Amino acid sequence: STTLQRDSNGNPLYFITSVIDTTKQKQAEQEIIKAKEQTERSEAQLKTLVNTIPDLVWMKDSKGVYLAANQRFENLIGKSLSDIIGKTDYDLFTKKLADSFKQRDQEAIAAGEPRVNEEEVEFANDGHREILETIKTPINDIEGHITGVLGISRNITERKRAVEALYESERLLRESQTIARLGTFVWDLSTGLWKSS
């Protein structure tokens, strides 16, 4: 900044100029901008990662309020993320289903470790049904206090159908052997164990 000094008659005498070195301030501003850009890139990458996962992913606080969810979870609910965040299971599901979800959340929180369960759900976006294997994991803050639950559900419908088909095939084989008066056996020569129908 520059200031003109005058005498008592108003005649110019001299200029006073002050200069401030803003190099460090500009460097700090540039670092803040770079950090903000890096944070935005990281958040975008994380969002892409979570939305690319074929599983349902969501996070709730300790009161059961949704904090985050991926697109697959949006498909289940049939609502956009903005209509899910801030809501509880009671706002999004039937009371019976919400009670079940709440109980399983509380079991994971009480255990302080992941809990796994199976559930069958109907997707609101197209009405198809899936059997899900759900893992609910307590979320801890930096002091180790539980602040909520992370949920991840994987579609195991085809796996369940394959297991059921295998059991049915085994049942039919046993039934056929009984009717035909046939049997099978396995003898492990190394251990001497014998199994037979």
Secondary structure, DSSP 8 states (H G I E B T S, - for coil): -EEEEE-TTS-EEEEEE-----HHHHHHHHHHHHHHHHHHHHHHHHHHHHHHSSSEEEEEETTS-EEEE-HHHHHHHTS-HHHHTT--HHHHS-HHHHHHHHHHHHHHHHHTS-EEEEEEEE-TTT--EEEEEEEEEEEE-TTS-EEEEEEEEEE-HHHHHHHHHHHHHHHHHHHHHHHHT---EEEETTTTEEEE-
